[in-house]
Structures are given as C-alpha cells and as structure tokens.
C-alpha cells in the first residue's frame, strides 16, 4: 500500500501536466481539428519569415482586403471540425473549428472554364513541392515544356508556393491542389487553372492544421452546396493562325533583280509581215488563190514602153 502511494506521488506531476494540457483542448474539436493557436483580431500575420532556409517576404497588409485576411469568424455549418469549405463565389476558404466558428482565409480560384465543385479529401501534403505542369497547361503554354519531366524545384518562384495540399475525389487525383503562391496579388480573383491559391503565410498555417483525410467541400460557382462532383472538360489550347506576311516584308526579302534587256520582236515570236496572196480568175469568174503566189512575193511589174506608132498585137513595132 505504501509502495503504491509512493508510485502515485512519483508520477502525479506528469499526470497533472497531461490533465492541464487536455483542459486547454476545445471539447468540440474533432480528431482532425488542430489545437494550434488561433489568429488574434487585428494581428498582422503577414510578416517576413524563414522556412527551410527560404525567406518568405512580408506583405503590405494594407493592400490585402480585410475580408481576405486570415481571421476567426462566425460560421454556421453542420460539417464536423477540420472540414475545409471553399466558396469560389466569395474567394474564401473556411477551416471549420466547431461551435459555429471557422478560420477564414482569402484565396484565388479557377478562371472561367476551369471551375470545379464537389467533395474531396486531403490525400497528401508537401513542403516546398516540386511543380510539374499538367500536359493540358503545356499545350496552352509551350514554354513550360522544359518542366514536363523533372518539374520546377521548390523555391520562392515556384507556382505551388511554400506548401501544397493534394486533393483526391473518389480515390482519383484530378490534379487539384490547395497551395501557396508568390503571386499574392491574385488573391480574391479567378486566376488559376482550377487549383486553390493561398498567400504563403496562410497556407503555412492551414498546412500545420490538416493531418490528412479531412473532407474538402468546394461549393458551386454561385456559392451553393454541390450535388455531386463536377470536373470541367480540359480547355483546348487556342489555335493561333499565322498572319499573312506583309507585302513590304516580302519585297524586302526578295533579291533585287536587274532590269529586263531590250527584246527582239522576232525572238518574241512576232509575226512576219504578211503579203497578200496572188489570185487568179477562173472562167466562171470565181477568184481563187494562186498556189505559187502563197510561197513567194510576186515579181515587180516592168513599165511598158511608150510607142510613137499604134501597137501591133499589143506590141510596139520596131521603128523603121
């Protein structure tokens, strides 16, 4: 009995510490709801920080709309704590805390034609992930082909930012992520190809709260609860027709040609002068071409001599 009492006294400080720690836990918090400290009202959470040796710069808070800054808000929902609800209409993400409370983050969502809705789960998460652009994106932006196989390593300019939370629906990965972004100015806009963008400081916070397996609900573009999974069809790259070359460009590209030489009309096939064909008169009075005259010009006609006496048989008689 004495030994038991001494043993209890020996371990009672540890047991007391555990009891005190458990007393700080919100009893409404589920197994996936984080117990990490919550943001305080008016606190600047966008200060500079170092993460894995990479500097995350401070952001100008005054340029971030207050509605899109990280904060605890009242949020009525029947979803369990730890659930992530994304509203593309308002560009806001809610991490459910329970007791009608949630942490609200500003986000950027898919551009027109890239919106999706439905339920998913947190399947994986990575710090400073490598980014491999999907083939559909490479088709739209061929300059990204250099990242097709090895991908772009994690870093301050990586499109996935400091953290990435990977989503699957029905056990299938459709390529959608909740991730950070160096383009914090895009928050509050339709700017992505379907992924959910967050400010790097915000995605660090959300990343530390999710453990894996949490339910993610993406509302419809109008902010309604989805009735099923909607995945848009891949957007085909725009075909850009090559513009017709400018006539001035063609003229400049052609070598200068020498002026044409003076051409001989005979070399050009000019017809020779035509001499009228000789004709003969038949007994019937019909005029027909003279066959011999068609090949040679008629001989020059000699001038008849002038007779001083009358002609004899048409001939001028010799003079006596």
Backbone bond lengths (Angstrom), bond angles and torsions (degrees), N, CA, C in turn:
res aa  C-N    CA-C-N  psi(-1)  N-CA   C-N-CA  omega(-1)  CA-C   N-CA-C  phi
1 X - - - 1.467 - - 1.511 110.56 -
2 X 1.349 116.60 -40.54 1.445 120.44 178.98 1.520 111.02 -67.78
3 X 1.341 115.05 -39.72 1.458 119.63 178.83 1.530 110.37 -62.12
4 X 1.310 116.07 -41.32 1.472 119.85 179.80 1.511 110.86 -62.91
5 X 1.314 117.46 -40.36 1.461 121.05 -179.96 1.514 110.88 -65.90
6 X 1.337 115.95 -43.05 1.453 119.17 179.04 1.534 111.29 -63.25
7 X 1.352 115.96 -40.48 1.461 119.93 179.22 1.523 110.36 -62.98
8 X 1.316 117.75 -40.24 1.466 121.26 178.57 1.520 110.55 -63.33
9 X 1.354 115.32 -42.97 1.456 119.06 179.97 1.524 111.59 -66.09
10 X 1.361 116.52 -33.60 1.448 120.49 -179.70 1.523 111.46 -65.58
11 X 1.336 118.71 -40.81 1.466 122.06 -175.52 1.524 113.45 -98.64
12 X 1.293 117.78 -2.53 1.458 119.44 -176.85 1.517 113.28 -62.92
13 X 1.363 122.73 -35.86 1.472 119.93 176.79 1.517 112.66 -59.73
14 X 1.343 116.76 -41.22 1.470 119.35 179.51 1.519 110.44 -66.12
15 X 1.325 114.74 -42.05 1.467 118.16 179.68 1.520 110.26 -65.12
16 X 1.341 116.35 -37.18 1.457 120.48 179.39 1.519 111.27 -66.04
17 X 1.349 116.77 -38.10 1.456 120.40 179.40 1.518 110.82 -64.59
18 X 1.333 116.09 -42.21 1.462 120.27 178.53 1.514 110.20 -63.02
19 X 1.324 115.69 -40.31 1.469 119.36 -179.56 1.511 111.08 -65.36
20 X 1.332 116.98 -40.45 1.452 119.91 178.71 1.523 111.41 -66.41
21 X 1.343 116.86 -38.90 1.458 120.74 179.75 1.522 110.37 -64.98
22 X 1.332 116.29 -42.79 1.466 119.21 -179.05 1.510 111.44 -67.14
23 X 1.325 116.51 -24.04 1.459 119.17 179.23 1.509 111.79 -71.02
24 X 1.370 117.60 -19.47 1.462 121.44 179.61 1.513 112.27 -84.49
25 X 1.314 117.18 -10.24 1.457 121.68 -175.98 1.518 109.31 -83.68
26 X 1.316 115.29 132.14 1.462 120.14 177.77 1.516 108.06 -65.00
27 X 1.328 119.14 119.89 1.467 119.94 -178.94 1.512 113.21 -61.87
28 X 1.332 117.10 -18.88 1.470 119.47 179.21 1.508 111.80 -82.10
29 X 1.334 116.02 -12.32 1.463 119.07 -177.24 1.515 109.80 -70.48
30 X 1.321 115.37 132.45 1.452 120.87 178.77 1.516 110.76 -84.83
31 X 1.321 117.08 -176.12 1.458 120.80 -177.40 1.520 113.22 -66.86
32 X 1.347 118.27 -19.55 1.457 119.75 -179.28 1.513 112.55 -105.31
33 X 1.324 118.09 0.11 1.458 120.41 179.38 1.520 109.36 -86.12
34 X 1.318 116.24 128.04 1.454 120.55 -176.49 1.513 110.79 -75.42
35 X 1.343 114.74 150.66 1.455 120.70 175.71 1.521 111.07 -101.50
36 X 1.325 116.75 14.18 1.461 120.56 179.55 1.523 110.18 -64.20
37 X 1.328 115.51 153.67 1.463 120.74 -178.85 1.521 110.76 -57.56
38 X 1.310 115.46 140.80 1.458 121.49 -179.08 1.520 110.04 -90.59
39 X 1.334 116.50 151.55 1.469 118.75 177.81 1.526 110.97 -64.81
40 X 1.340 115.59 140.77 1.463 120.85 179.47 1.522 110.14 -90.23
41 X 1.285 115.70 152.07 1.461 121.20 -179.18 1.531 109.99 -61.29
42 X 1.320 116.79 128.20 1.454 122.41 178.45 1.511 114.35 80.03
43 X 1.319 117.82 0.87 1.462 120.77 -179.13 1.531 110.68 -74.61
44 X 1.321 116.82 137.94 1.463 121.08 175.61 1.523 108.52 -85.92
45 X 1.308 115.36 107.33 1.471 120.11 -177.77 1.532 111.71 -99.32
46 X 1.323 116.75 5.82 1.464 119.66 -176.19 1.527 111.77 -109.16
47 X 1.319 115.15 45.00 1.461 121.34 178.13 1.526 109.31 -87.24
48 X 1.335 115.71 164.56 1.465 120.89 178.71 1.524 109.52 -68.56
49 X 1.321 115.70 146.88 1.452 120.60 178.65 1.522 109.49 -152.42
50 X 1.320 115.91 158.05 1.459 122.29 175.18 1.517 108.25 -106.41
51 X 1.326 116.13 135.23 1.452 120.43 -179.93 1.525 107.85 -140.23
52 X 1.327 116.43 118.23 1.464 122.47 -179.08 1.529 111.46 53.32
53 X 1.334 115.17 37.00 1.452 120.04 178.69 1.513 114.58 78.68
54 X 1.325 117.42 5.19 1.468 122.31 179.99 1.516 108.30 -111.29
55 X 1.317 116.39 130.10 1.458 119.89 -178.47 1.525 110.91 -83.31
56 X 1.308 115.11 130.40 1.459 122.02 172.97 1.521 106.19 -104.72
57 X 1.319 118.50 112.23 1.469 120.33 -173.08 1.520 112.59 -70.47
58 X 1.330 114.56 155.80 1.459 120.44 174.45 1.525 109.76 -69.38
59 X 1.319 115.89 152.64 1.456 121.15 -179.63 1.520 110.09 -113.91
60 X 1.327 117.82 148.37 1.472 120.67 176.48 1.526 109.80 -72.71
61 X 1.317 116.35 101.94 1.464 121.00 -174.96 1.524 111.44 -57.43
62 X 1.336 116.68 -35.14 1.462 119.28 -176.97 1.527 112.52 -64.94
63 X 1.341 116.56 -18.14 1.462 119.80 178.82 1.524 112.52 -92.77
64 X 1.311 117.09 -2.73 1.458 121.11 176.28 1.532 107.33 -100.91
65 X 1.318 119.20 120.25 1.471 119.64 -179.94 1.527 110.93 -54.56
66 X 1.302 116.46 140.23 1.469 120.11 -177.02 1.520 111.55 -58.56
67 X 1.324 116.55 -33.47 1.469 119.68 -179.83 1.523 111.97 -66.76
68 X 1.343 117.49 -18.25 1.458 120.52 -177.46 1.529 112.44 -109.64
69 X 1.330 116.84 12.93 1.462 120.30 174.14 1.528 109.35 -90.17
70 X 1.313 116.17 148.96 1.465 120.96 -179.82 1.529 110.88 -62.55
71 X 1.334 115.51 129.16 1.466 119.95 -179.12 1.522 110.20 -166.83
72 X 1.322 116.65 158.56 1.459 122.40 175.50 1.520 107.97 -87.22
73 X 1.333 116.09 131.48 1.468 120.53 -177.78 1.526 109.38 -134.56
74 X 1.315 114.35 163.06 1.467 119.96 172.92 1.534 107.81 -75.41
75 X 1.336 115.73 132.38 1.462 119.11 -177.05 1.526 108.64 -151.67
76 X 1.312 115.14 109.21 1.460 120.47 -179.37 1.522 110.20 -83.55
77 X 1.307 115.45 125.90 1.456 121.17 177.91 1.523 108.96 -160.23
78 X 1.337 115.37 152.60 1.453 119.48 176.04 1.525 111.37 -95.83
79 X 1.333 116.41 7.13 1.453 120.41 179.68 1.534 110.24 -79.50
80 X 1.328 117.89 147.23 1.464 120.93 -177.28 1.528 111.85 -71.20
81 X 1.332 117.08 158.41 1.457 120.61 176.93 1.521 110.92 -56.83
82 X 1.311 115.03 143.64 1.459 120.67 -177.54 1.513 113.40 96.82
83 X 1.329 116.71 -15.08 1.465 120.27 178.36 1.533 109.78 -69.54
84 X 1.323 116.02 142.45 1.469 121.97 176.11 1.519 107.68 -108.28
85 X 1.323 116.61 123.98 1.471 121.69 179.29 1.527 108.02 -118.31
86 X 1.320 115.38 127.03 1.469 121.52 -176.10 1.522 108.65 -114.84
87 X 1.321 116.10 127.35 1.464 121.65 179.20 1.526 108.97 -112.61
88 X 1.343 118.11 100.14 1.466 120.18 -179.24 1.520 113.58 -63.79
89 X 1.344 116.61 -26.00 1.467 119.42 -177.81 1.526 110.97 -66.90
90 X 1.335 116.62 -44.90 1.464 120.56 -177.88 1.522 112.76 -94.69
91 X 1.350 116.78 -6.14 1.478 122.61 -178.12 1.531 110.23 59.84
92 X 1.348 115.48 49.75 1.458 121.65 -178.74 1.526 109.89 -133.80
93 X 1.329 115.57 144.63 1.461 122.73 175.66 1.531 108.00 -119.14
94 X 1.340 115.72 134.59 1.457 121.43 -178.89 1.526 109.32 -116.81
95 X 1.327 115.52 129.31 1.465 121.60 171.33 1.518 106.17 -104.37
96 X 1.341 116.42 110.31 1.457 121.86 -172.02 1.525 110.47 -70.13
97 X 1.334 116.18 127.50 1.459 122.44 178.09 1.520 112.44 -98.99
98 X 1.308 118.03 -23.08 1.448 122.38 -173.23 1.518 110.34 102.23
99 X 1.337 115.68 166.69 1.470 122.31 -178.75 1.534 111.22 53.75
100 X 1.360 114.98 39.23 1.466 121.58 178.15 1.534 112.43 57.74
101 X 1.328 115.27 37.33 1.457 121.61 175.11 1.522 108.86 -126.78
102 X 1.347 115.70 150.97 1.463 120.93 177.91 1.519 109.45 -154.32
103 X 1.317 115.28 155.30 1.460 119.90 170.48 1.523 106.43 -90.56
104 X 1.315 116.07 128.45 1.463 120.41 -177.88 1.527 109.50 -107.97
105 X 1.341 115.10 133.23 1.459 122.24 178.97 1.532 109.06 -124.73
106 X 1.318 116.80 145.74 1.457 120.44 171.59 1.517 110.17 -81.12
107 X 1.322 116.91 144.35 1.469 121.52 -177.12 1.527 110.17 -139.90
108 X 1.315 115.30 169.99 1.466 123.30 166.85 1.522 106.64 -117.74
109 X 1.325 116.76 144.47 1.463 120.98 -176.30 1.526 109.88 -123.83
110 X 1.333 115.23 -175.23 1.453 121.14 -175.40 1.524 113.93 -65.83
111 X 1.318 114.78 146.25 1.460 120.92 175.30 1.528 109.48 -70.89
112 X 1.320 115.49 172.46 1.465 120.67 178.47 1.527 109.25 -56.34
113 X 1.317 115.86 129.71 1.456 121.29 -178.56 1.517 113.17 94.14
114 X 1.348 117.46 -9.87 1.454 120.92 -179.42 1.534 112.43 -116.46
115 X 1.347 117.63 4.06 1.454 119.98 -177.84 1.528 110.50 -71.59
116 X 1.319 115.74 139.20 1.462 120.87 174.57 1.517 108.51 -133.05
117 X 1.310 116.65 163.00 1.457 121.33 -179.65 1.520 108.82 -151.13
118 X 1.325 114.38 160.38 1.459 119.46 -179.40 1.513 110.82 133.68
119 X 1.336 115.48 -166.02 1.459 120.92 -179.46 1.516 110.72 -108.61
120 X 1.326 114.77 149.23 1.457 122.13 177.71 1.523 107.26 -147.16
121 X 1.334 115.68 177.00 1.458 120.30 174.01 1.526 108.66 -131.40
122 X 1.325 115.34 157.69 1.461 120.16 174.40 1.526 107.13 -76.63
123 X 1.336 116.66 110.22 1.457 121.33 -176.32 1.519 112.68 -95.63
124 X 1.329 116.81 -27.37 1.466 120.13 -177.26 1.517 107.90 -165.05
125 X 1.313 116.91 166.20 1.459 121.76 175.46 1.520 108.35 -153.46
126 X 1.340 115.21 145.05 1.458 120.50 -175.71 1.525 110.10 -141.35
127 X 1.335 114.56 145.70 1.460 121.45 176.07 1.523 109.42 -93.20
128 X 1.319 116.59 136.54 1.465 123.75 -178.23 1.536 110.86 41.50
129 X 1.327 116.46 61.93 1.474 120.49 -173.49 1.524 112.74 -72.45
130 X 1.319 114.21 156.55 1.459 121.30 170.86 1.517 108.38 -77.65
131 X 1.309 115.95 137.89 1.469 120.62 -178.75 1.514 109.81 -105.71
132 X 1.334 115.84 122.73 1.470 122.25 174.16 1.520 107.32 -115.67
133 X 1.319 118.47 111.48 1.475 119.37 -177.97 1.514 111.56 -65.81
134 X 1.334 118.22 139.40 1.468 120.38 176.61 1.518 111.05 -65.36
135 X 1.327 114.78 156.31 1.471 119.92 -176.53 1.530 111.65 -60.96
136 X 1.341 116.74 -33.66 1.458 119.20 178.91 1.529 110.59 -63.48
137 X 1.336 116.48 -36.47 1.455 119.72 178.99 1.530 110.78 -71.32
138 X 1.339 116.11 -37.61 1.466 119.40 178.21 1.523 109.94 -64.16
139 X 1.346 116.53 -36.24 1.466 119.69 178.17 1.517 111.00 -63.83
140 X 1.348 116.63 -33.67 1.466 120.26 178.65 1.517 111.89 -81.48
141 X 1.334 116.00 -30.20 1.469 120.76 -177.59 1.522 108.80 -132.20
142 X 1.341 118.18 83.99 1.470 121.83 -175.26 1.523 113.95 -57.82
143 X 1.325 118.59 -21.37 1.465 119.81 -179.03 1.535 111.86 -66.89
144 X 1.349 117.32 -13.18 1.457 120.66 179.34 1.522 112.81 -87.53
145 X 1.329 117.12 0.46 1.469 120.75 -177.54 1.528 111.97 -60.54
146 X 1.327 117.94 -24.06 1.468 120.64 -179.63 1.525 112.10 -66.32
147 X 1.346 117.71 -18.38 1.462 121.57 178.37 1.525 112.10 -100.43
148 X 1.332 117.67 10.53 1.465 121.19 -172.66 1.522 111.93 -61.95
149 X 1.320 118.65 -41.18 1.456 121.72 -173.73 1.528 112.71 -101.67
150 X 1.309 117.80 -54.19 1.461 120.18 -175.09 1.524 112.35 -86.71
151 X 1.339 117.98 -24.21 1.451 121.09 -179.42 1.521 112.47 78.81
152 X 1.322 114.73 170.59 1.462 121.37 177.50 1.528 108.47 -94.75
153 X 1.321 117.64 122.18 1.471 119.31 -178.09 1.520 111.68 -64.87
154 X 1.327 115.24 157.30 1.456 120.83 -179.89 1.511 112.01 -61.34
155 X 1.308 116.51 146.64 1.452 121.63 -178.68 1.514 111.29 169.75
156 X 1.314 116.68 -179.73 1.476 120.13 -175.02 1.516 114.30 -64.74
157 X 1.346 118.41 -22.09 1.465 120.32 179.50 1.528 112.60 -102.31
158 X 1.312 117.76 0.64 1.458 120.97 -179.50 1.528 109.81 -66.73
159 X 1.345 118.58 132.03 1.476 120.61 -177.72 1.522 114.37 -60.22
160 X 1.357 118.03 -21.73 1.463 119.84 -179.94 1.522 112.46 -85.74
161 X 1.313 117.41 -5.29 1.454 119.86 175.67 1.513 113.39 68.96
162 X 1.338 115.22 -153.78 1.462 121.27 -172.57 1.525 113.40 -77.58
163 X 1.312 118.11 -26.65 1.468 121.83 -177.55 1.525 109.73 -144.91
164 X 1.333 114.67 153.67 1.467 120.74 174.32 1.516 108.72 -137.65
165 X 1.315 115.82 134.22 1.462 123.39 176.30 1.523 106.57 -113.27
166 X 1.320 117.24 117.85 1.460 122.78 -171.68 1.526 110.12 -92.66
167 X 1.332 115.55 133.57 1.454 121.62 -176.08 1.523 111.26 -113.07
168 X 1.323 115.69 144.30 1.462 121.03 171.86 1.531 108.33 -131.64
169 X 1.331 115.62 152.23 1.467 121.87 177.47 1.517 108.46 -127.90
170 X 1.314 116.24 122.85 1.457 119.99 -177.92 1.512 112.44 60.18
171 X 1.325 117.16 30.66 1.459 121.28 179.82 1.513 113.87 80.75
172 X 1.320 117.85 4.27 1.464 121.42 -177.42 1.529 110.43 -113.93
173 X 1.312 115.24 137.40 1.461 121.35 177.83 1.524 108.65 -93.72
174 X 1.323 116.41 112.53 1.462 121.64 178.77 1.527 111.92 -93.62
175 X 1.315 116.68 5.74 1.461 120.33 177.37 1.515 114.41 90.07
176 X 1.337 117.87 7.26 1.463 120.62 -178.08 1.530 110.86 -87.86
177 X 1.330 115.10 139.87 1.458 122.20 -177.85 1.531 109.90 -136.96
178 X 1.323 115.24 154.61 1.461 121.79 162.90 1.521 104.17 -104.41
179 X 1.293 118.14 118.29 1.470 118.80 -172.16 1.522 111.24 -146.80
180 X 1.313 114.85 165.38 1.456 120.67 175.24 1.515 110.94 -78.28
181 X 1.308 115.49 177.22 1.457 119.69 179.53 1.524 109.92 -157.92
182 X 1.332 117.48 140.98 1.461 119.45 171.66 1.526 112.04 -75.61
183 X 1.335 116.72 -14.19 1.465 121.40 -179.63 1.539 109.33 -92.77
184 X 1.324 115.19 67.05 1.461 119.26 -175.81 1.531 112.06 -64.94
185 X 1.353 117.49 -20.38 1.467 119.65 178.49 1.522 112.48 -67.29
186 X 1.348 117.02 -16.36 1.466 119.56 -179.90 1.525 112.41 -79.84
187 X 1.332 117.72 -8.91 1.467 120.46 -179.89 1.529 109.32 -62.09
188 X 1.330 115.03 134.62 1.460 120.45 -177.65 1.513 113.06 92.24
189 X 1.352 116.73 8.37 1.465 119.80 -176.43 1.522 111.00 -129.08
190 X 1.330 115.92 168.11 1.467 122.50 168.33 1.522 106.16 -89.45
191 X 1.309 116.75 100.51 1.458 119.00 -169.39 1.521 114.86 -133.98
192 X 1.321 118.83 -14.72 1.463 120.07 -172.38 1.528 111.71 -102.81
193 X 1.338 114.57 -177.49 1.465 120.54 176.14 1.523 110.76 -98.69
194 X 1.317 116.42 27.00 1.462 121.46 176.82 1.517 113.33 121.39
195 X 1.343 117.31 -21.33 1.460 120.03 178.10 1.524 110.46 -75.12
196 X 1.326 115.06 163.07 1.461 122.02 179.94 1.526 107.85 -102.14
197 X 1.321 116.81 113.06 1.463 121.69 -179.00 1.528 110.66 -90.87
198 X 1.336 114.33 144.45 1.463 120.37 175.95 1.530 108.81 -135.72
199 X 1.321 116.30 155.76 1.456 120.92 171.44 1.527 107.74 -61.80
200 X 1.322 117.36 141.65 1.461 120.49 -175.70 1.526 112.75 -54.65
201 X 1.331 118.07 -42.93 1.467 120.08 178.79 1.526 111.16 -62.40
202 X 1.342 116.98 -33.27 1.462 120.58 179.95 1.519 112.08 -75.06
203 X 1.333 117.20 -41.12 1.460 118.58 -179.03 1.522 110.55 -68.73
204 X 1.347 117.77 -28.41 1.465 120.64 173.63 1.528 109.94 -62.25
205 X 1.315 116.39 -41.48 1.463 120.81 -179.83 1.524 111.29 -67.52
206 X 1.333 116.95 -48.49 1.464 119.93 -179.27 1.522 110.75 -63.80
207 X 1.323 116.69 -39.77 1.468 122.34 -179.35 1.530 110.57 -58.93
208 X 1.326 116.37 -38.40 1.466 120.28 -178.62 1.524 112.19 -72.41
209 X 1.320 117.85 -16.41 1.465 121.60 -177.49 1.531 112.16 -93.04
210 X 1.337 117.80 -35.98 1.468 119.43 -178.05 1.523 109.76 -79.78
211 X 1.324 115.26 143.46 1.460 121.63 -179.22 1.525 112.44 -112.52
212 X 1.346 116.15 -18.00 1.457 120.93 -176.41 1.515 110.41 118.06
213 X 1.315 116.56 136.54 1.455 121.58 179.75 1.512 114.06 90.29
214 X 1.352 118.39 -3.62 1.461 120.09 179.62 1.529 110.88 -64.98
215 X 1.323 115.55 147.31 1.465 120.71 176.90 1.519 109.82 -80.80
216 X 1.320 115.38 137.49 1.465 122.49 177.53 1.521 107.53 -120.68
217 X 1.333 116.50 125.01 1.466 121.74 178.46 1.522 108.17 -113.88
218 X 1.317 115.72 120.85 1.464 121.28 176.11 1.519 107.69 -105.06
219 X 1.321 116.40 113.06 1.456 121.14 -179.43 1.530 110.38 -68.57
220 X 1.326 115.70 168.62 1.465 120.03 178.28 1.528 109.68 -72.81
221 X 1.324 116.15 172.05 1.461 121.11 -179.35 1.525 111.82 -60.82
222 X 1.346 116.69 -23.94 1.463 120.52 178.66 1.527 112.40 -93.44
223 X 1.334 117.48 3.87 1.456 121.09 177.35 1.506 114.67 86.57
224 X 1.343 118.56 15.90 1.462 121.82 -179.17 1.526 110.42 -94.98
225 X 1.326 115.56 158.06 1.464 120.44 175.37 1.533 109.27 -64.62
226 X 1.315 118.25 133.49 1.472 119.42 -178.34 1.526 110.99 -71.92
227 X 1.328 115.71 146.76 1.458 121.17 177.66 1.523 111.48 -97.46
228 X 1.288 116.51 -0.80 1.449 122.29 179.72 1.519 108.83 177.18
229 X 1.300 116.07 -173.52 1.463 120.72 179.27 1.519 109.56 -89.15
230 X 1.309 116.38 124.41 1.466 120.96 176.30 1.526 108.41 -118.58
231 X 1.331 116.09 118.00 1.462 122.94 176.88 1.525 107.76 -116.92
232 X 1.314 119.23 120.39 1.466 119.92 -179.10 1.524 111.52 -68.43
233 X 1.312 114.82 153.44 1.456 119.71 176.40 1.530 109.22 -69.75
234 X 1.337 116.24 146.91 1.469 118.38 179.20 1.520 110.89 -56.87
235 X 1.302 115.32 136.81 1.464 120.84 179.51 1.516 108.61 -82.76
236 X 1.343 115.84 121.65 1.463 120.44 -179.79 1.521 109.83 -70.43
237 X 1.346 116.12 143.96 1.467 118.11 178.39 1.517 111.32 -65.33
238 X 1.298 115.78 145.13 1.459 120.38 -179.95 1.519 109.52 -70.94
239 X 1.357 115.21 129.88 1.460 119.37 177.40 1.516 108.67 -83.20
240 X 1.286 114.28 122.92 1.465 119.75 -179.18 1.519 109.22 -102.47
241 X 1.335 116.23 110.01 1.455 120.93 178.66 1.519 109.81 -70.60
242 X 1.336 115.04 136.81 1.453 118.94 179.51 1.525 109.90 -68.49
243 X 1.302 118.69 128.89 1.461 120.16 -179.89 1.512 111.58 -67.26
244 X 1.338 115.68 147.61 1.464 120.52 178.41 1.518 109.01 -64.08
245 X 1.347 116.93 135.52 1.466 118.77 -178.29 1.517 111.39 -65.14
246 X 1.284 114.98 142.95 1.452 121.05 179.70 1.523 109.98 -68.77
247 X 1.354 116.29 140.49 1.464 120.22 -178.31 1.520 110.83 -60.30
248 X 1.330 116.87 -36.19 1.462 119.59 -179.92 1.514 110.65 -65.51
249 X 1.365 116.30 -34.32 1.458 119.47 179.16 1.510 110.48 -68.54
250 X 1.343 116.20 -41.47 1.462 119.57 178.54 1.518 110.45 -62.47
251 X 1.336 116.68 -43.85 1.457 120.53 -178.40 1.511 110.78 -63.26
252 X 1.320 116.11 -38.00 1.457 118.94 -179.77 1.509 111.37 -70.99
253 X 1.362 117.30 -29.31 1.452 120.26 -176.90 1.523 112.13 -78.18
254 X 1.341 118.24 -23.90 1.458 121.21 -178.11 1.524 110.65 -80.17
255 X 1.376 118.09 142.52 1.479 119.92 177.42 1.522 110.65 -70.07
256 X 1.317 114.94 149.15 1.465 119.69 179.21 1.520 109.30 -69.85
257 X 1.326 117.28 131.25 1.458 122.33 -178.66 1.526 109.98 -99.72
258 X 1.397 118.15 144.66 1.468 120.49 177.22 1.513 110.57 -69.08
259 X 1.341 117.96 155.65 1.467 119.88 179.60 1.522 110.23 -64.98
260 X 1.316 118.99 148.74 1.472 121.00 -177.72 1.520 111.05 -68.69
261 X 1.357 118.17 143.73 1.479 121.05 179.00 1.516 111.00 -71.57
262 X 1.367 115.62 160.40 1.470 120.07 176.24 1.518 108.54 -66.46
263 X 1.319 115.36 127.57 1.460 120.02 -174.61 1.516 111.47 -94.74
264 X 1.349 115.93 139.20 1.465 122.48 175.14 1.516 107.90 -77.83
265 X 1.333 119.02 127.51 1.472 119.33 -178.93 1.514 112.72 -56.39
266 X 1.361 117.91 -31.87 1.469 118.90 -179.61 1.526 110.69 -69.03
267 X 1.330 115.52 -36.16 1.454 118.08 178.70 1.515 111.34 -68.74
268 X 1.304 115.48 -23.41 1.453 119.78 178.43 1.514 112.36 -84.67
269 X 1.365 116.61 -0.15 1.459 119.11 179.41 1.497 112.72 82.18
270 X 1.351 117.59 25.82 1.456 119.26 178.80 1.508 109.43 -67.20
271 X 1.317 119.37 137.11 1.474 120.90 -177.67 1.530 111.13 -68.51
272 X 1.315 115.36 140.86 1.476 119.93 176.70 1.515 109.36 -69.62
273 X 1.347 115.53 160.92 1.467 119.70 179.65 1.511 109.92 -62.36
274 X 1.327 116.43 133.76 1.471 121.63 -177.84 1.513 109.24 -95.91
275 X 1.349 116.30 127.64 1.456 121.59 176.40 1.512 108.47 -98.30
276 X 1.318 118.03 131.31 1.469 119.43 -179.01 1.520 111.08 -57.06
277 X 1.292 115.75 138.12 1.471 120.20 -179.31 1.515 110.40 -73.61
278 X 1.354 113.93 145.04 1.487 119.44 177.95 1.513 108.96 -73.76
279 X 1.326 115.52 151.71 1.463 119.97 -178.50 1.515 109.17 -127.46
280 X 1.309 114.92 156.69 1.474 121.80 175.42 1.506 107.56 -125.64
281 X 1.329 113.82 150.96 1.461 119.21 -179.47 1.501 109.33 -105.76
282 X 1.315 115.12 125.04 1.465 120.46 -178.91 1.512 108.42 -83.88
283 X 1.323 113.22 173.90 1.476 119.59 -178.63 1.505 110.54 -66.84
284 X 1.309 115.19 -19.90 1.473 116.92 -178.96 1.514 111.20 -89.23
285 X 1.333 114.92 -0.77 1.453 118.35 178.13 1.513 113.44 87.93
286 X 1.369 116.08 3.88 1.466 119.18 179.95 1.507 109.73 -86.24
287 X 1.273 117.86 135.10 1.456 123.08 179.31 1.516 108.83 -91.52
288 X 1.353 116.98 125.64 1.471 122.43 179.25 1.503 109.03 -126.02
289 X 1.308 116.55 152.04 1.466 119.26 179.04 1.507 110.95 -66.53
290 X 1.281 116.43 145.12 1.463 123.50 176.95 1.530 106.90 -85.93
291 X 1.325 117.25 117.59 1.457 121.75 -175.16 1.503 111.58 -60.55
292 X 1.303 117.58 -37.21 1.471 120.69 -178.26 1.519 110.92 -72.84
293 X 1.329 116.38 -25.51 1.456 119.69 -175.90 1.527 111.58 -80.28
294 X 1.337 117.54 -14.84 1.461 119.92 -177.59 1.510 112.40 -76.62
295 X 1.338 115.68 -17.03 1.457 118.65 -177.39 1.505 112.82 -106.55
296 X 1.365 117.67 -14.59 1.465 119.21 -179.65 1.501 108.89 -143.33
297 X 1.321 114.83 147.04 1.459 119.62 178.17 1.520 109.13 -70.34
298 X 1.341 119.90 143.89 1.481 121.83 -179.88 1.524 111.10 -62.42
299 X 1.366 115.32 147.34 1.477 120.30 -179.89 1.517 109.77 -70.03
300 X 1.320 115.26 152.48 1.467 120.37 -179.05 1.527 110.32 -66.11
301 X 1.311 119.48 135.15 1.482 124.31 -178.63 1.529 109.68 -80.65
302 X 1.378 114.38 127.27 1.474 118.66 178.89 1.531 109.95 -76.10
303 X 1.318 115.23 148.61 1.473 120.37 179.86 1.536 110.46 -79.19
304 X 1.333 117.71 126.48 1.503 121.89 -178.80 1.524 109.54 -65.73
305 X 1.357 115.30 139.65 1.475 118.88 -179.58 1.544 110.88 -69.98
306 X 1.293 114.02 156.43 1.477 119.45 179.46 1.532 108.59 -93.29
307 X 1.358 115.72 121.96 1.491 120.39 179.74 1.518 109.53 -95.77
308 X 1.361 112.04 144.36 1.462 118.77 176.87 1.507 110.93 -87.20
309 X 1.383 113.90 -15.46 1.472 118.98 -178.21 1.512 107.42 -120.83
310 X 1.334 117.89 167.34 1.456 119.64 178.89 1.524 111.61 -62.59
311 X 1.364 116.10 145.97 1.458 122.14 179.91 1.520 110.22 -70.39
312 X 1.321 114.33 146.70 1.456 120.98 177.53 1.515 105.71 -115.68
313 X 1.352 113.91 116.28 1.445 119.51 -177.15 1.549 112.19 54.00
314 X 1.307 115.24 34.23 1.464 120.14 178.21 1.480 113.94 80.54
315 X 1.340 116.97 5.06 1.460 119.85 -177.33 1.499 108.14 -120.45
316 X 1.309 116.28 142.80 1.459 120.55 179.08 1.541 107.69 -76.72
317 X 1.338 117.17 116.87 1.484 119.98 -178.97 1.514 110.50 -66.94
318 X 1.312 114.62 152.49 1.487 116.99 177.08 1.517 110.19 -64.02
319 X 1.291 111.44 147.52 1.470 115.11 178.34 1.522 109.19 -79.64
320 X 1.356 114.93 147.29 1.466 120.85 177.64 1.498 110.16 -77.75
